Amino acid sequence: MSKRLDYNQIAPAGVKALGGVYGYVMQSSLSPALVELVYLRISQINNCAYCLDSHTRDLLKKGVKIEKLALVQAWREAGNLFDERERGALAWAETVTRVAETNVPDEAYQAARAVFDERELVDLTIAIGLMNAYNRMAISFRNTPQAVLEHQA
């Protein structure tokens, strides 16, 4: 699979705007590791190889153990490996990412509100929307994961 085009070169102002949203999320009260776990889960749902590679690397750099990363996709079955906020964020990320299927039911909203205050939930939802946008860019234009580039070298 080869890269279709380099959107960073073609639309730098658009990419910069997305980066501004990323900067906003990273300065929020949400922990960077929590946000990265959410980004990883969204990228799993969307099958974005480029983002899966990127967020796995970022989480490893943040000290998250490989055993935990291996279970992100099955977090509901991982017992207390994921804390209450992580479970809440992952559940919210799944239902919001699959909005066309789920319609984000009241129960999901109430569960998320039990764990996050209003501002945190809005910031988390902005992060979810952002990662879905990044996934769509990377998949549509076939960004090559770093692992593939390293393997080719």
Protein Blocks (a to p, Z undefined) as FASTA:
>chain_A
ZZfbdfklmmmmlmmmmmmmmmmmmmmmbdfklmmmmmmmmmmmnopaklmmmmmmmmmm
nopafklmmmmmmmmmnojmbcfklmmmmmmmmmmmmmmmnoppfklmmmmmmmpcfklm
mmmmmmmmmmmmmmmmmmmnopacfklmmmmZZ
